[in-house]
Amino acid sequence: MLTLFFSFLMAARADIPQRPQPGGFELKSEFDYMSTHANYPPNGGTTQSLETRGKFVNMSGVGQFASDWDEHWRTYLGISGGQTSADVIDGQNTTPTNLAIDTKRVSGLNEGWAGIQWWNYLPRAQIVPQLDFSYPFFRATYDRDDPLLGEGAMRLQLGSWLLWHVADITPFAYLGGAYRDDRRSALIVYNIGLRYGRRGKFWLSGEYRGYNSVINDRDTDNRIPRDIYLSAVDGGSYAYGAVNPSVGEVAATAGMYWGPVAFYLGAATTVYGRSAASSITAIAGILFSGSFFESAAPVHEEKFEPKAEKYDETLFRQRLTPAPPQEPQDDEPRIETLHKEGRKYRPRRAEPKLDLMMKDTEKSMERRGK
């Protein structure tokens, strides 16, 4: 049941990083099923079956919450755990003629981690330095006899992604270095691949990834105690806890978006190794993207549309009746009145015409100009 619980946790590290969206966040949940029946020997070469002719299986759920502070900075927190089962030799029931096998199982938390990315933008590419720190919830000590859930070592890893965009195709590469405590070997971590897809619709990706030991483990000169321990707890598998492991694997992922949710499936298999397990891994995951900010309601531009006004058009069609012309006034009564009063008669001035007024104005201006 614990394995099923972890399968619904957020997030996994299955896909290349996506460009930050200011104020955005991501919740991922991934379930991995890894199975191995053989090891690559310390010097590499052909794989060798486990001593029990059995298998080693790890089922894990990994989860991660990522937050985008702005277009340059992303931080994330994660946790992993699950169940491991291993076929080991049952020493109490083994006889010279019968090899008894016992299957051991353990469930629990594996490790938690935190990380930060710094996105730098070029015209068609991004360079993304990344820092990761992980802390184990258990330690791989010789006094325990349960199968290992993981490496059981604290890790500090620094590296950088290079993402190059060509239409819907994104070649990518990662290179980094990892320090592990408990005097484990230091690692060079690498990843190179190609992603094809359209944001919000689907994606397909293929990659070659792995790591190589570059600084020797504390047990390099005497591997026997470590091999005896791994034989007792993991059936001799080099999946976890091996001395100076190096491994390379090919992986492919296909995903589809459905609104803010994406679903994906994937698979990986090892093609090279030294002191490492030859394994096959199946992957299934879900991704949810959102934003801390409320999305503003869409603004629709108002278009000008003339509206028909209701008015009485007959008001503008009425013709005004001009006033009747006035007849000239008779001055004879006025003359008689003036004679009786002893005043002189002066005839009325004719109304000035417009053209005469214009000429008088011009002559007046000419005189003033002189």
DODOLUM-383671 format. One record per atom (N, C-alpha, C, O): z, x negated, y negated. Coordinates in steps of 0.02 Angstrom, whole numbers, plus 50000, padded with zeros to 5 digits. Last residue first. Layout:
REM DODOLUM-383671
ZXY;...
//
This chain:
REM DODOLUM-383671
476355012744720;476125008844663;476715006744620;476625003344569;477095021144803;476925014444826;476675010044770;476775003944773;477135032844734;477765029044741;477625021944763;477975017244744;475815036744746;476075035144680;476715031144684;476835026544645;475745039044883;475335033644853;475595031744784;475595025844765;476595049744897;476795043344928;476395037644899;476645032044892;475855059644831;476535057744806;476755051044834;477055047044799;474745060544910;474675058044842;475335055844813;475375050944777;475345065745029;475025059245030;474955056244960;475085050344950;475775078344980;476275073445005;475975066445006;476305061644985;474585084444949;475065083144896;475575077944917;475775073744877;474045085145079;473715081045028;474185079444971;474195073744947;474945094045138;474875087345165;474555082745113;474765077045105;474735105645061;475395102445060;475355095245086;475695090845059;473435108845097;473575106845029;474245103245023;474315098544984;473645112045232;473235106245216;473335103945145;473315097945131;474465123445221;474725117345253;474305111345235;474585105945223;474575132145064;474285130945129;474495124145156;474675119645118;475815141544979;475435135244988;475175134645059;475505136545107;475565157644917;475895153644968;475505147344980;474895147744991;475405158644740;475135159644807;475495155144857;475705149544840;476615164844629;476245159044657;476005160844727;476345164144767;476425178844522;476725175644582;476285169844605;475665170044600;476325177344340;476065179544406;476395175644463;476615169944454;477455182244223;477195176344258;476965178444327;477355181044367;477735189744070;477515190544139;477225183944166;476815180744135;479145188143966;478445186943980;478305187744055;478745186644096;480215201343901;480095195043936;479355194443953;478995199443955;480665213443851;480475207943804;480375201243838;480435196043806;480875224143929;481455219643920;481285213843874;481725209843858;479635229843928;480185233543899;480785229043885;481145230043837;478955219843998;478785221143928;479355224843895;479535223243838;479525220944128;479625214744090;479475215844016;479835213243973;479065233644168;479785232344161;479915226144118;480355226244076;477715231444173;477985236244125;478725235044114;478975235444058;477675222144280;477445220144213;477745224844160;477985222544108;478105229844389;478515224044369;478325221844298;478765219944260;477065238744406;477735241144387;478175235544361;478585236544316;476005229044437;475995232944375;476685235744357;476885235244299;475975222044558;476395219144505;476415223444442;476795221844396;476045226544724;475745228244659;476215225944604;476805227844603;475925215244862;476325219544818;475965220544751;475645216044724;474845216145002;475045212744940;475395217644893;475195223444886;475555221045159;475065221945105;475305218545042;475905218145030;475905211445304;476155214845243;475595215245190;475225210445179;475405214745473;475345210845410;475565214945351;475445220945347;476625218545598;476035220345559;476005216445494;476515214945463;477165206445720;477335210845663;476705212445623;476275208045614;476585207145890;476665203745825;476805208845770;476595214545773;477465210146036;477015213445986;477115210145918;477665210345891;477505199746177;477835201646115;477325204546067;476795201546058;477345204446344;477005201746284;477355204346221;477485210346214;478145199646493;478105204246437;477775200746376;477925195046360;478365190246592;477685192746585;477595197546526;477035199546510;479655187146607;479235181846580;478505184246570;478095180546543;480155198546663;480415196546598;479965191346565;479905191146504;479625199746787;479295203646734;479555201746665;479225203146615;480435192846874;479855189246846;479515193246791;479155190246751;482055192346887;481545197346870;480955193846836;480985192046777;482645182147025;482625184146954;482045188946944;481605189746987;483345171847139;483175178847129;483215180447054;483745180147024;482655156547196;483115160147152;482875167247143;482275168647141;482525147347343;482225152647304;482755156347263;483235158947291;482865130047341;483055136747363;482755141847316;482725140847255;482245114547398;482275119647345;482425126447375;482155128347427;483145102147467;482735107747488;482785113147435;483315116147427;483495085747492;483365090647441;482905096047468;482345094547489;484665081347623;483985081347597;483905086947545;484205092247552;486055071747645;485815078347627;485115077747596;485015073947548;486435061747784;486145062047718;485885069047705;485545072047746;487945061747870;487255064147870;487005064647798;487335067747756;488995050847948;488815053547883;488085055447885;487655051247899;490095052948087;489435051048060;489285054547995;489425060447987;491795048348068;491305053548082;490635051648052;490615048847997;492385032648131;492245037248076;491725042348095;491265040848134;493495029748262;492805029548239;492695034748185;492895040548193;494995021448242;494675027848251;493965027448223;493865025048168;495315005948323;495165009648262;494835016248279;494435016548326;495385000148445;496015002148414;495915006248352;496365009748329;494195004948569;494335002048504;495015004548480;495205010248493;493575000548735;493775005148681;493915001448617;493764995548612;493005000148903;493004997248836;493185002448785;492985008248790;493334996649070;493385001749017;493434998148950;493854993748942;492684993449230;492814990849163;492834996649114;492405001049116;492934989349400;492814994349350;493044991549283;493524987649279;492294982249556;492704982649497;492494988149450;491974991249458;492224972349701;492114978949672;492574979649611;493154977849614;491604959949812;491924961449748;491744968549727;491164970649735;491844948949950;491554955149924;491954957349863;492564956749862;491544932650009;491954937049967;491554943049944;490984942349922;491704920650134;491274925850107;491744930650069;492274932550095;491954902750156;492164909750151;491604914150125;491104911850097;492634888850211;491974891850210;492074899350212;492254902050264;493874880150118;493704885350166;492974887450156;492724887750100;493964862150100;493934868950073;493724873750128;493434871850179;493704848550107;494394850950110;494434858050080;494884859550041;492244851950024;492634846550054;493364848550050;493614850149996;490694861350022;491404860350014;491664853950047;491344851050091;489474874049994;489654866949994;490404866349990;490734870549959;489334887249991;488754883450016;488904876050020;488504872150046;490184902850003;490204895649992;489594892350024;489364894350078;489734917949922;489804914149984;489784906649968;489404904549925;489994934149854;489964926949846;490054923649914;490394926349958;489564949449769;489704945749830;489634938349815;489264936349770;489874965449688;489644958549693;489824955449759;490194958249799;489764979249575;489864976649642;489594969549644;489134967849607;490444989549443;490044984049468;490254982149539;490814983249561;490435000949306;490604999649376;490174993849400;489584993349381;491115005149148;490605001649187;490885000349257;491474999049267;491345016649014;491555014149079;490975010649114;490405012949109;490905023148901;491345017348892;491575014048956;491945009148955;489435027748985;489825028548925;490255022348914;489995016748917;489245018649110;489265025949103;489725027449044;490335028349052;488315004649169;488745007749119;488695015349123;488155018149137;488324994549313;488015000049277;488535003049230;489115004049249;487954978649396;488394983649365;487994988849326;487414987749309;488044965849514;487624971149485;488094976449457;488564978549491;488104948449551;488444954449529;487934959349501;487464957349468;488294934249657;487864939049624;488254945349609;488694947349647;488524916749691;488794923549682;488284927749645;487874925249606;488844902149785;488364906249748;488644913349747;488944915749795;489964888249769;489764894549798;489244897949754;489214896749694;490844873449812;490314876549774;490094882849808;490034883049869;492314863349804;491944868949832;491404871149784;491484870849723;493624852749852;493014853449812;492604858849845;492534859049906;495354847649857;494804852149876;494214851649826;494314850449767;496504838449886;495874836549851;495284841149869;494774838849894;497204847350015;497224840949979;496534839349952;496044838949989;497514865149995;497214859350027;497284853149983;497394853549923;497994877549947;498464872149960;498174865949992;498554861750014;496894889250026;497374887549974;497784881549996;497904880450055;495944887650128;495814892250073;496264890650013;496034890849956;495944880150243;495984876550180;495844881050120;495644878650067;496894885550386;496374886750336;496494882650273;497074881650252;497864884850484;497464878850471;496924879750419;496524875250409;498564896550479;498134895450537;497664889550527;497134889150558;499454896550375;498794899350363;498304898450421;497704899350413;500664890950424;500684897050382;499994900450375;499964906550369;500384880150510;500924884750527;500884891250488;501064896450514;499344873350448;499244875950515;499764881250533;499614886150567;499944869350331;499424874350327;499264877350397;499074883150402;500834859550388;501094865350351;500564870950349;500734876750362;499934850250438;500404853650483;500674860050452;500734865250484;499314846150319;498914849550370;499364853250420;499194858750442;500384839850254;500074845750224;499664849650276;499684855850277;500674828950341;501184834150328;500884840550299;501084846050317;499374822050340;499634825250400;500174830550384;500134836050410;498884814650235;498714821750236;499074825550292;499074831750292;499204802250143;499514804750204;499424812350207;499854816050183;498534799650027;498584794250075;498914796450141;498884792750190;498644812049958;497984809349976;498034804050031;497624804050077;499704819349911;499684817949982;499004815050004;498824815550063;499494821449776;500044817049795;500024815149868;500304809949888;497704820849742;498324824349758;498854819349780;498704813649799;496734812249617;496974813449685;497644817149688;498064816549643;495594819449510;496204815349512;496574817149576;496704823049589;494554827749542;494394821349508;494994816649504;494914810649497;493804840149640;494404836349626;494224829549597;493784826049623;492724852649574;492794846349611;493454842949591;493634842949533;492134869649589;492564864449559;492574858349604;492454858849664;490974882949547;491424879349591;491854874449553;491934875049492;489404891949556;490044890149524;490474886349574;490364886549634;487934899549510;488214894549555;488834891849520;488804889649463;487394916749496;487694910449471;487874905849529;487954907849586;486694931549427;486744926849482;486994920149456;486824918149401;486714948749378;486864941649365;486894937749431;487084940449483;486254963149290;486194959349353;486334952049336;486104949549285;486724978549211;486634971249211;486584968749283;486854971749329;486454992949103;486554989749168;486534982149158;486354979649104;486874999648973;486475002649027;486624999449095;486905002649139;487574993048875;487665000248878;487275003548934;487335009648943;486364980748858;487044982848842;487084990448841;486664993848810;485424976248993;485414979548929;486094982548916;486364986248956;485074960749082;485334967449073;485254969949002;485054966248957;485414946349173;484894950749146;485174957649139;485494960249185;485974929749177;486154936849173;485584940749142;485314938749091;486254915249270;485774919249231;485994926449234;486174929049287;487224899849273;486904905749301;486454909249251;486304906549198;488594889649315;487934890149284;487564895949315;487584896949376;490124881349305;489794887849318;489124887849281;489104886149222;491554871349349;490884872349322;490614879149342;490834882149391;492924860449329;492704867149345;492014868249312;491914866349254;493784847349397;493224848749352;492924855449374;492694856049431;495544845749421;494894848449439;494404848349381;494604849249323;496864835949498;496544838949439;495824840749457;495524837749501;497924839349638;497334835949610;497094839749548;497114845849545;499704841049607;499074842949639;498494839349606;498564836549551;500984839249561;500584833349579;499984835149622;499774831449667;501464850549509;501674849049577;501254843249606;501184842549666;500084857249410;500724853749419;500864852649493;500424853649535;498434853749362;498884857649404;499524853649414;499514847649426;497164855249240;497754851449262;498194856149303;498314861849283;495434856349231;496054859849247;496574854849270;496454850849315;494004857349122;494464853449163;495124857049172;495354860449126;492324864049117;493014863149095;493404858749142;493164856749195;490884873049076;491154866649100;491844865749072;491964866649012;489614885049101;490314883649084;490504876849113;490294875149169;488184894149047;488484888449081;489204887549057;489364889149000;486784905449055;487454903549034;487694897649075;487454896449131;485414915448996;485654909749035;486354907649010;486484908048950;485034931348981;485544926848953;485704921349002;486114922449047;483784942748935;484004937648982;484484932948947;484364930748891;483174951048845;483704954048887;483984949048938;484394950948980;482854938148734;482734945248746;483314948148787;483894947648766;483844926148769;483124926748766;482944933848786;482894935548845;485264917248724;484964923948729;484214923548719;483964921048669;486514907948801;485874907548766;485504914148778;485434916348835;488124901548796;487724907448811;487084907148768;487124906348708;489294891148859;488684891048819;488254896848841;488044897148899;491064889148860;490464892548881;489894891148833;490004890048773;492264876448899;491844879948850;491244883148884;490954880348931;494024872848931;493304872148941;492914875948889;493204878248839;495544869749009;495184869748945;494444868648959;494264863948995;496994875149092;496274873849095;495954874549027;496084879448991;498374872849187;498154872949117;497424870849117;497264865349139;499404880349311;498764877349292;498634878249218;498764883549189;500584879149443;500454880649373;499814876949352;499694871349373;500284884949609;500374879549562;500224881849491;499784886149480;499864893249714;500574892049703;500714886249657;501224882849666;498624897349760;498764890149759;499504888649749;499754883549772;499014912049856;498604908349809;498794901049812;499084898749861;499764916849959;499394921749919;498914918349870;498444921549846;499954909850120;499914908850048;499504914350015;498974916150039;501064916550248;500404914350223;500404913950147;500794917250113;502744910150268;502274915650256;501594912950234;501564907550205;503694900550279;503234901150335;502774907150328;502444909050376;504394887650175;504194894650186;503684894950243;503294890350253;504634874350152;505174878050185;504984885450196;505394889150223;503634868250082;503634867350155;504164871450191;504164871950252;502944879149956;503414874049979;503444873950055;503304878950088;502114885249842;501914883249909;502354877449932;502164871549926;502934898249752;502774891049759;502614889549832;502924892249878;502514912449649;502804909449709;502594902149710;502144900049674;501904915849535;502514919649551;502824917349617;503334920049638;501214903349424;501274906649490;501924910449497;502444908549469;500294904649276;500944903049304;501024906749370;500924912849372;498994897949174;499224902449227;499874899949257;500004893849261;498004897449032;498634895149062;498844900249114;498874906149099;496504892348952;496854896749000;497494893349024;497514887349035;495344892548822;495954889448847;496314894548891;496424900248871;493684889348773;494154893848806;494744889948834;494654884648865;492284889948661;492844886248691;493374891148717;493494896348686;490754894948659;491404898448664;491914893948698;491974894148760;489304896948571;489724891948603;490444894548601;490694896248547;487824906548583;488534906148565;488854900448605;488704899348663;486164908748511;486634906548563;487344907048536;487464907748476;485254909748411;485104913348473;485594911548529;485454912748588;485944903948297;485424909048290;485284913048353;485204919148350;487704903648346;487094900348326;486544905648323;486664911348344;489434905848329;488774908948334;488224904448306;488274901748250;490864904648427;490474901548374;489744903548383;489474903148438;492414910948474;491694911948476;491374908848414;491564910248357;493684906348572;493464905448502;492704905648501;492384900948525;494924914048676;494234911748665;494084911348590;494334915448551;496344912248779;496074913448713;495374910548710;495244905148738;497534918648901;496984914448877;496744916548809;496924921948784;498674919349038;498504921148969;497954916348946;497924910648969;499244925749197;498904920949153;498794923849084;498824929849074;500144925749353;499964928749289;499654923549244;499784917549252;499974927149533;500074923449470;499914927849411;499594933049418;500384935949647;500134929149652;500294925249588;500684920449590;501514947449722;501164944949663;500954937749673;501304933849706;501234953149893;501624951649833;501184949449775;500574949549779;501334951350070;501094954850011;501524953049952;502124951549960;500804944250224;501264944150167;500934947650109;500324947150099;500694941650401;500484944950340;501024944350286;501624944150302;500064933750549;500584934350497;500284937650435;499704936650419;499754935750714;499474937150647;500044938150598;500434942850604;499724923950843;500124928750805;499804929550736;499604924650705;499174919651003;499014920050932;499454925550901;499534930950928;499344907851134;499554914251104;499434914051029;499584909150995;498424901251254;498544900251183;498704907051151;498274911251143;498824896051414;498714901951371;498904900351299;499474898451285;499174885151487;498564888751507;498394894751463;497894898051473;500324880251431;499764875651441;499114879251460;498574876551450;500754893851316;500854889851377;500264885151385;499764885851351;501564902051183;500994898051206;501194893951267;501724890951269;502644908251130;502314911551187;501704907751213;501364910051259;503064900051028;503554902151078;503214905151140;503474904551196;501964897850944;502224892350984;502684894651039;502704891551092;500604905450905;501274907650922;501574902550970;501444902851031;499544900350777;499754899150846;500484901350855;500924899350817;498884913450670;499214906950682;499414906450755;499444911450791;497884921650561;498004920850633;498274913850646;497934908950633;498454929550414;498194923550446;498364923650520;498924925450540;498294938650262;498444938650334;498114932550365;497564930650346;498904943850106;498574938650145;498784939450218;499364940650234;498734954749966;498984953550034;498564948150068;497954947850060;499174953849794;498844957149850;499164955649916;499774955349923;498804949249623;499234949749682;498864953349737;498294955649728;498834945049449;498494945849513;499014946149569;499564943549563;498534947549274;499004946949331;498604948049395;498104951549395;498304942949100;498104945449166;498634944249218;499124940649208;497744944248933;498304943348979;498094946249046;497754951349049;496834937148793;496884941348853;497494939348894;497724933648891;495904936648639;496464934648681;496524939448740;496284945148737;494634930848533;494814935548586;495404932548625;495404926648641;493794928648380;494384927248421;494514932948470;494514938848453;492664932348304;492724925448328;493274924448379;493234919748419;492684945148257;492084943148293;492124936048321;491684933948357;494414948548294;493834949148250;493234946648290;493284946148351;495184951448406;495484951548339;494954952148285;495034955848236;495094960048550;494654956448504;494954957048434;494974962548405;495944958448703;495944961248636;495524956848590;495594950748590;496084962948874;495814958448823;495784962148756;495634968048753;496954962849022;496874966448959;496654961548906;496984956448895;496644962749197;496654959149133;496574964049075;496164968649078;496944959749371;496904964049313;496974960149249;497324955049246;496534959749543;496654955849482;496534960349422;496074964349423;497004960949709;496814964549649;496994960349589;497544957649585;496454954649867;496824953949804;496544958549751;495944959949748;496584949050026;496374954849987;496794954949923;497404955249925;496114936550133;496504937950073;496194943850036;495604943650018;496184930150296;495934935450252;496404936150192;497014936350201;495634919950424;496094920250368;495794925150318;495214924450299;495474920550603;495234920950535;495804921250485;496384922550503;495304910550752;495424916950718;495144916850647;494644913550634;495344899150817;494734902950826;494804909850794;494414914350809;496384891350780;496544897050821;495934901050841;495984905950878;495794881850700;496094879650763;496254885450809;496264884650870;494214887150632;494944886450628;495224885150697;494924887050747;492714877150646;493094883250656;493844881950651;494074876350663;491934867650520;492304867650583;492724873850588;493054875750540;490354863750442;490994867250446;491284866950516;490924866250565;489664847750406;489644854050444;490334857150448;490844853750455;490134840250249;489714840750309;489764847550341;489904852550307;491684832550194;491104836850188;490724837350254;490964835150306;492824825450218;492244821550196;491614825850188;491064823250178;493724835550261;493854831750200;493254827850175;493194826950114;492684849750319;493124844050329;493224840050264;492834840950217;492754866750282;492374860550271;492854854750280;493394854750250;493254878950406;493394874350351;492834869150344;492494867450392;493164896550453;493034889350463;493204885550399;493294888450346;493254909650425;493374907850496;493324900350506;493434897950562;493774920650295;493534914150317;493714912950390;494254914950414;493604932550165;493724931250235;493424924450253;492884922650230;494154942750033;493914936150053;494094934850126;494674935950146;493904954949921;494054954149992;493734947650015;493114947050017;494524961049768;494154955849805;494394955649877;494984956049892;494404972349637;494674971249703;494224966349740;493614967349744;494824974549466;494374971849517;494744970949583;495334969149584;494764981349306;495104981549371;494604979249424;494034981649427;495004979549131;494614978549191;495064979149253;495654977549251;494864984348968;495284984949027;494834984249087;494344987849095;494704978348804;494404979348869;494944979748922;495424975848922;494494982648629;494884980248686;494504981848750;494054986048751;494154979348453;494024982148519;494494979348571;494854974448560;494234973548329;494664979348342;494574982348411;494904987348427;492594967748340;493214967848300;493604974348311;493334979848303;492074962948494;491974968348446;492614969148406;493124971048434;491404947848565;491964951948541;491734957348492;491254956348454;490204947448698;490344946248627;490914950748602;490914956748617;490854943448860;490434947348815;490664946548744;491254945148730;490844930648986;491164934148930;490654937748887;490094935348878;490194935149150;490234930649094;490534934249034;490494940449031;491274942549275;490664942249236;490754937349178;491314935649160;492494942449339;491894942649380;491254941649341;490744940049371;493954942549330;493534937349300;492874936949338;492704931649365;494614958749289;494484953249333;494024948349299;493744949849246;495614973449254;495254967349242;495164962149294;495584961249339;497104982249293;496554980749248;496284973849264;496634969149283;497354989249459;497564985649400;496964984049355;496394984449378;496974994549578;496884998749519;497154995449457;497184998649404;497304985449675;496594986749666;496454991149605;495894991449581;498664985749680;498354980649639;497614981849629;497324979449581;498804996549769;499064996849701;498724991849656;498514993449601;498264991649886;497924997149853;498164997749781;497764999449737;499254981949914;498564979849901;498184985349865;497814983949817;500344990149939;500354985749880;499654983349863;499484982649804;500004995950060;500005000050000;500004995749937;499694997649887;
//
